[in-house]
């Protein structure tokens, strides 16, 4: 494992430990999604946004420049986060650090699971993961960073 990827994994794990909410309501999903749409519009980003609590999709939007492929990537990222209970970027970086291909090593089909950045679990303090926020359309580290930024904004609004 290179020092760079080890440092990135450590940063992602520390980030995970601070991204905790006390609650997550439908109104919170709307606020989170609306913030992402505003940020994407203001920054001229071609992104699709998806927010779920459990199996229920609470928010979905696709900005100009996206296609149905972005929705497909969202589905695959969400499956990965739900299975591993970690951000899709963190899952992918852990496999990459060991020189392993995520899909090959896990036996999970690429058409259903991807360990690419952009899906972050929504975690309730003392409860655990209850949902996901996903961004698709940018480079994987940028998808991840935008989802985390949105969760930070939601945390700070409380």
C-alpha positions, -999 to 999 in steps of 0.1 A, spaced: 0 0 0 14 34 -9 16 62 16 -8 83 -4 -36 57 -5 -30 48 31 -34 85 41 -65 88 19 -81 57 36 -72 71 71 -88 105 61 -119 87 48 -122 67 79 -119 98 101 -144 116 80 -168 86 84 -165 89 122 -176 125 122 -205 122 97 -232 114 123 -267 128 125 -291 127 154 -320 122 131 -329 119 94 -364 129 83 -381 134 50 -377 171 55 -339 165 60 -338 145 28 -355 174 9 -331 200 24 -301 178 16 -312 171 -20 -322 207 -25 -288 219 -13 -271 195 -37 -292 207 -67 -285 244 -58 -248 236 -55 -247 216 -87 -266 244 -106 -244 272 -92 -212 253 -100 -225 242 -134 -221 205 -125 -238 178 -146 -248 156 -116 -276 133 -106 -286 132 -69 -303 104 -50 -313 103 -13 -328 72 3 -339 61 38 -339 23 38 -356 12 6 -375 44 1 -362 70 -24 -369 103 -8 -352 126 -33 -339 123 -69 -329 149 -94 -309 149 -126 -293 181 -138 -284 191 -173 -256 170 -187 -267 137 -171 -281 106 -187 -298 74 -176 -262 60 -171 -259 82 -141 -290 66 -126 -275 32 -132 -243 42 -115 -263 55 -85 -281 21 -82 -248 2 -82 -231 26 -57 -261 24 -34 -260 -15 -34 -223 -13 -25 -229 10 4 -259 -10 17 -239 -42 15 -207 -29 31 -221 -1 54 -193 22 43 -189 50 17 -185 35 -18 -152 55 -22 -138 41 10 -147 5 -1 -131 10 -34 -99 26 -20 -94 -3 4 -95 -28 -24 -72 -6 -46 -47 -3 -17 -43 -41 -18 -41 -41 -56 -74 -60 -59 -102 -55 -83 -134 -50 -62 -158 -70 -84 -133 -98 -91 -124 -102 -55 -160 -101 -41 -176 -119 -69 -202 -92 -71 -212 -83 -107 -201 -50 -121 -236 -45 -136 -250 -44 -100 -221 -32 -77 -194 -6 -80 -169 6 -55 -166 41 -70 -170 72 -50 -202 91 -47 -224 72 -23 -222 79 14 -242 63 41 -265 84 62 -256 74 98 -277 81 129 -256 84 161 -260 53 183 -282 37 156 -261 31 125 -267 35 87 -303 44 78 -299 56 43 -277 69 15 -269 101 -3 -254 96 -38 -239 119 -64 -231 108 -99 -216 126 -128 -182 138 -117 -148 121 -111 -154 96 -82 -134 117 -56 -155 147 -66 -188 128 -64 -177 117 -29 -166 151 -18 -198 168 -29 -220 142 -10 -199 147 21 -201 185 18 -238 183 16 -240 161 48 -217 186 66 -241 214 56 -270 194 70 -251 187 102 -243 224 106 -279 235 101 -289 218 133 
